[in-house]
Amino acid sequence: MKVEQTCIEARRASRVLAGLPRARKDDALGAVADALRRRSAEILAENEEDVRLARENRLADALVDRLLLDEDRLADIETAVRDVAALPDPVGEVVEGWRLDNGVQVRRVRVPLGVIAVIYEARPNVTVDAAALCLKSGNAVVLRGGTAAVHTNRILAEVVQGAVIETGLPREAVSYLGPDRRELAELLKQRDHVDLIVPRGGEELKEHLLEHSKVPVIYAAGGNCHVYVDAAADLDKALAIVVNAKCQRPGVCNAAETLLVHRQAASAFLPRVAEELGRRGVELIVDKPAGDILGDPSLKRANRTHYATEFLALTLAVRVVGSLDEALEHIATCGTRHSEAIVTEDLAAARRFSAEVDAACVYVNASTRFTDGAEFGLGAELGISTQKLHVRGPIALRELTCVKYELWGDGQVRG
């Protein structure tokens, strides 16, 4: 009953939020950002406890990295809240309008979705990002964090809720549920009170919610991302892009997991990139042609499972392909429709790659690591949607709204 009541109260709060002017919402976001700074020492202390327990329980390094907050990361979260406040308010935007022959005025207007439940794992930043985006877009949010970040999530939710109350918004605009699995099961049944569920985690979480949720789900899940180095690639650009896409932060969904190299570029490029990646501790798992070029019998040989794996670590699968067609086929077979990149100076190849790759984000001569709401100028995001209805790519402010039709007449009736 606790979960149902939480969602009922969130629904009531959503009706208040839907009618708020931008200034009220921005004031609340400013108060959230101020509170994050004011209580940073408490937040970092709680996060330190989560990290200690995670290491004690031998969580994967990628999960520990996602879990970890330090002064810089907390400052980035605060900045993201202020960036969201500075963005235009999508609510009330007139998408289009026209007059019918009978004189009735029709307008398509952007409105909040209502109540959004965000279910996430070892990502405490989501607590604040989700609350900020939902407040700005006029939605109430129900946050449900995982066990690994329970101390951090709890204090961050407390900080956000305190700021919401301080600025006169309904307390239930932001609700927090702990990691109890029974509460999660109950939350997934609340289709009368919750409009959307957004999972932020791995494939296992996504599949669980798709199977059990009675509420519509927009999933932001894994990314098995590729960089394809074409025959016409500038190899200096390719080297910088591959190293950045793999190494800059390997435990996130927009990091590259597979390197595809055209055979005409392979002999010149693979030794260079292998040396550069080796300096950064990257393990290469290679096919036979790549292994023959590198001449290192200790390299592990790649199979289909490796090419389908999101490593989230300093591990990179490598394959030599004979054509752009072969690269496109590999990506279509093994990719997760997240972020894909081509490095080439051939405009026709770049255009074909952009047109034919089925992914939320397609890059030409740039790193996949840019797939991020803040990097796109969207302030923040709830994740990167790899599906097509109704959101694809960063789930940001506009993606947390829908439209309704407003019709104004003067006594017209249908004959």
N, C-alpha and C positions, 0 to 999 in steps of 0.2 A: 504493500500500500504506500510505503514511503516514496518509491519511485514514481508511481502513478500520481501521487499528490504533488510531487516536485514538478512533474510535467504539466499538471493542471494549472499550477501557479505560474509556471513559465508562460503558458498560453495567455493567462490574464495580463501578465507583464508585457507580452508581445503586442497586445492591442494598444497599450500606452506608448510603447516605443515607436509603433508605426506612425503615430501622429506627431512625434516630437520634431521641432525645428532643428536645423543643423547646429545652431549655436549650443543648444542643450547637450547634444551628443558630443560635440567637440569639447565642451567644458568637462564632461565626464572623462573623456580620453586624456585630457590634460591632467586631470586629477590622478588618473591611473599612472601616467608617466612620472608625475611628481612622487607618488607613493612608492613606485619601484626604486627610485633613487634614494628616497628617505629611509627605506627599510632594506637596502641592499645587503647590509651586514647580516641581518637575520636570514634573508633568502639564501645567501651563499653558505651560511652555516648549515642550513637544512639540506642544501644540495650536497655539501661535503659528506653528510651522513649517508645520503643515497648512493653517492659514488663509492664510499667505503664499503657499503653492503654489496654493491654490484661487483666490486672486485673480489670481495670475500666469497661471493657466490659464483665467481668465475664467469661473469657475463662476457660475451664477445667484445673485443676491443672497439668494434664499430658502435655497439650499443652504449658502451661506456662513454665514447666520444660524444654521441648524441645527447647523453644524459648530462654531461658535464657543463656547468656554468662557471664562468670566472668573471672578473670585473668587466672585461671587454665584451664578452657575450651578453652580459646583463645590460651593459650600456647599449648594445645593438638592439636588444629587445625594447628598451625604453625609446630609442630613436625610431624604431618601427611603429610604435604607438603614436608618436608625434607625427610621423609621416602619414599614417592613416588619417589622423585628424585634419591634416592639411589638404587631403584630397577632396575633390568635389563630392557632394552628397548625391548618390544615385537615386535616392527615393524622391518620387515626384517628377522625375524627368519625363517629359512628353516625348515618346519615341517617334510618334507620328500622329497626325490628326487630319480629318477631312469632314466635309458636310455632305449628308445624304440628300437625294433629290427632294425628300419630304421636309428638309430643313433641320433634321436632327444632327447635332454636332457629335462626332465620334473622336475620341482620343485614346490612344494606347499609352498608358502611364506606368512607369516603373514603380513597383511596390515591394516591400519585404516578403520573404517566404513565410515568416512566422516564428516557428520554434525549430532550432537546429540543434541536434545532438552531435557532438564531436567526440569520437572514441579514438584514443591514441595511446601509444606505448611509451618508450623511454625518450620522450621529447618534451621536456617541461616548457620550452618556449611556446609550444602550441597552446598552453593554457592562456597565455597573454595574447598571442596572435589571434586566436579564435574569438576571444572575448572582444578584442578591439574591432575586428572586422564585423562581428555580429552587431555590436552596439552602433557602429557607424551606419550599417545598412538597415537598422531598425528591427533587427531580429533579437529575440531572446535566445540564449544559448544554454544548453545543458552539457557540462564538461564531464567526461569520464576518462580519467587517466589510468595508466597501468601501475602495477606493483613497484616496478623498478624506480619510479620517480615519485613515490607516494608522499614523501616529506616535502619535496620541492613543489609539487603540484598543489598540495594543501595550502602552503603559505602563499603561493602566488594567487590562488583562488581567493584566499582571505584578503590579500592586498587589493585585488580588483573589486571584490564585493564591497569592501570598505569605501573605496573611491566612488563607486556607484551610489551607495547610500548617502555619502557625504554631499553629493551633487543633486540629491533629490530624485534620482531615478528609482524605479521599483527594485527592491532587493532581489527579486526573483528574475531580474533581467539576466543575471549570471548565476547559474546554479552549478554545484560541484558534487559529483558522486564519486565515492571511493572505488577501489579495484575489485570489490566483491563480485564474483561471477554470477551469483543469483540476481544481483541488481542489474547486471548487464543483460541477462536473459529477460528480465522484466522490462527494461528500457526498450528492447527490440520489439516489444508487443504494443507500444504506445502509439499506434497509428491514428488514434482519435485526437491526440494531443501534440504529437511531434510531426513536423512536415518533412524533415530530411535528416538523414544520418550521413555523416562524413567520417570514414575511418582514416586514420593517419598511422600507417604501420606497414608491416610486411604482408606477403601474399597469404600467409596463414590467417591473419586477422581479416583480410578482405574476403577470403573464401568463407570464413565462418559467418560473417555478417550477411553476405549474399545468400547463404543457405538458410539462415535463421531469422532474418529481420522481416517484420511485417511493414516496416516503414521504408519508403524509397531510399536507396543508397547511391551516393556518388562517391566512388572510391578513389583515393589517392594512395596508390600502393607502390610496388617495386618498379625499378627501372633497370632493365638489362640493355644498357646503351652502348652504341658502337661508334667508332671513328673509322671511316673508310678513307685511305690514302690512295688517291687515283693515280693513274699513269701520268697524268699531267699536273701532279701536285708540285708546289713549291716546297721542297723538302725541309727548308728552314722553318717555314710556317708549320708544316706538319709536325716537326719535332716539338715545337713549343706547344702546339695544341694537344698532342697526345700526352705529353708529360703533365700538362695542367689538368686535362680531363681525368687522368688516372690518379694523380698524386696530390692535387691541391687539398682535397678532403675525400679520401677514398670511401668513407663509410656512409655516403649519402646517395640518394636515388638518382642524381644526375651525373654521377661519376661514370666514366667509361669502363666497361667490363670486357669488351672485345675490340681488338684492333684488326681490321681487314686491310690488306695491302695488295695493290695490283702487282702482278708478277713482274711487270716492266719496271716498277719502282723498288721492288723488294730487295734486290742485291745491294743497291745504294743506300736504302733507308733502314732496313732492319738492323744491321750492325750498329748504326748510329743511335737508333732509338733504344736498342737493347742495352748499350753502354750507359746511356743517360738514365734509363729506368733502373738499371742495376745499382747505380750510385744511390738511388733513393729507396733501395730495398724491395723493389717490385719483383715478384716471382712470375716468370713467363711460362705459360703452358701453350705449346706450339704444335702446329700440324707438321707433317713430314717435310714439305718444301721449306717452311720457315726454319725448321731444325737443321736441314741440310745447309742453308745459307749461313746460319749462325755457327754451325760446326761445333756445337756443345752437346756431347752425348748425355750430359747430366740433366738436360732440360726435360721436363715432363711432357709427354705427348697428349695432345688435346683430343677429346672425343665429343660426341654430341651433348653429353651431360654438361661438360665444361662450357660449351657455347651457349647453353641454356641457363647458366648459373649467374645470379647476381652475387658476386663475391663480397662486396662491401668491405674490401680489404685490399692490401697491396698485392693483388694478384690480377693478372691480365691474360686472357686467352688471345691467341694470335693465329690468323689464318691468311694464307696467300691465295688470292682469287685471280682468275684469268680474265675477268671482264667486269664492267659495271653491272651487267645482267646478273652475274654470279653474286656480286656484293648485295644487290637488291634482293635476290632470292634468299640469301642467308639472313638478312635483316628481317624479311617478312616471316621467315620460319622461326627464328630464335628471339627476335626482339619483343619487347613488352609495350611498344607504341608510346614510349616516353620521350626520349630525346636521341636524335641520330645526327651525325655530322659527316660531311664530305670535305676533303681538302683537295682542291683542284683549281687549275687556272683555265680549264676548258669550260667555257660558258654553257655550251650545250649539255655537257655532263652534269654541271651544277643544276641547271634548270630541270633536267630529267630526274635527278635525285630528289629535288625539292617537290616535284609533282607526283612522283610515284611512291615515295616512302610514306607509309601510313603511320604517322606518329604525331603526338601533340605538338612537338617542337622539332623543327628540322633546321640544321645549321649548315651554312656554306662558309668554310674557312674561319671557323670560330669554335671555341670549346663548348662542349655540352654543359659545363658547369654554370653557364648563365641562366639555365632554366630555374627561375626563382622569381616570385612575385615582386620582391624588393628590387631585384636587378632589372626587372621589366618596367619599373616605375609605378608599380601597383600598390606600394606601401608594405604589404605583407600578403600572405596567402595561407589557406588551410591545407594546401598540398597541391600536387600536380595531378589533375584528372587525366587518366589514360582512356576513358570511355568517351562516348560521343553525345550522350543525352543526359542533361541538357548543357553540360559544361565539358570543355576540353582544354587542357593546359592549366595554368594557375587558377585556383579557386579563390578569387579576390572579391572586391566589393560588388561589382556588377553581377558576378556569378551567384551572389547570395540574394539576388532579387529575381522576381519574375514580372510579368505585366498583367494589368487588368484593363478592360475597356470601360471607359466612362462615356456615357451617352446623355447629352443634354437636349431636352426638347421643350416644346411649348404647347403641350396638349395633344401631340400627334398620336394617332392610333393606327393599327395595321388593318387594312381592309381585306 
